[in-house]
């Protein structure tokens, strides 16, 4: 998994890495072995990104279900719900 220094998954970095792998494979300049390694890494990154998106979708659904409406909830700089959003 692509990690930040603090150990958290970085979706944007993983997506950028995946795009780079696809571009390198499309260019056709990789050897067969390099292509297989790039493909394997790409599959892993794709699965990690899909898992992160599913988790985000579940979080959004939980927030909507808990609040009964799809109104935005304010978040603090650290990602936690703002004090005014917690009731």
C-alpha positions in Angstrom: 0.0 0.0 0.0 1.2 3.5 -0.7 1.8 5.1 2.7 2.5 8.6 4.0 5.2 9.1 6.6 2.6 8.6 9.3 1.6 5.2 7.8 -1.8 6.4 6.4 -2.9 5.3 2.9 -2.4 8.1 0.3 -5.1 7.7 -2.4 -3.8 10.5 -4.6 -0.2 9.2 -4.6 -1.5 5.7 -5.3 -3.5 7.0 -8.2 -0.6 8.9 -9.6 1.6 5.8 -9.3 -1.0 3.8 -11.1 -1.3 6.4 -13.9 2.5 6.3 -14.3 2.5 2.5 -14.6 -0.2 2.5 -17.2 1.7 5.2 -19.2 5.0 3.2 -19.0 3.2 0.0 -20.2 1.4 1.8 -23.0 4.7 3.2 -24.3 5.9 -0.3 -24.9 9.4 0.3 -23.8 9.3 -2.2 -20.8 10.7 -5.7 -21.0 8.3 -8.6 -20.5 9.5 -9.0 -16.9 9.2 -5.3 -16.2 5.7 -5.3 -17.8 4.6 -8.2 -15.6 6.0 -6.5 -12.5 4.2 -3.2 -13.5 1.0 -5.1 -14.1 1.2 -6.8 -10.7 1.9 -3.5 -8.9 -1.0 -1.9 -10.9 -3.4 -4.6 -9.8 -2.4 -4.1 -6.2 -2.7 -0.3 -6.5 -6.1 -0.6 -8.2 -7.4 -2.9 -5.4 -6.1 -0.5 -2.7 -7.7 2.5 -4.4 -11.0 0.6 -4.8 -10.9 -0.3 -1.1 -10.3 3.3 -0.1 -13.2 4.5 -2.3 -15.5 1.9 -0.8 -14.5 3.0 2.7 -15.1 6.6 1.8 -18.5 5.8 0.3 -19.4 3.9 3.5 -18.4 6.8 5.7 -20.5 9.2 3.6 -23.5 6.8 3.8 -23.1 6.5 7.6 -23.0 10.3 7.9 -26.1 10.7 5.8 -27.9 8.0 7.7 -27.0 9.4 11.1 -28.1 12.9 10.3 -31.1 12.0 8.2 -30.2 14.3 5.4 -27.3 14.8 3.0 -26.3 18.2 4.3 -22.5 18.8 4.5 -20.9 18.4 7.9 -18.0 20.7 8.7 -14.6 19.1 9.5 -11.7 20.4 11.5 -8.2 20.7 9.9 -7.3 17.3 11.4 -10.3 15.6 9.6 -12.4 15.2 12.7 -16.0 16.5 12.7 -16.2 20.2 13.8 -17.5 20.7 17.3 -20.7 22.3 15.8 -21.4 19.2 13.8 -21.4 16.9 16.8 -24.7 16.8 18.6 
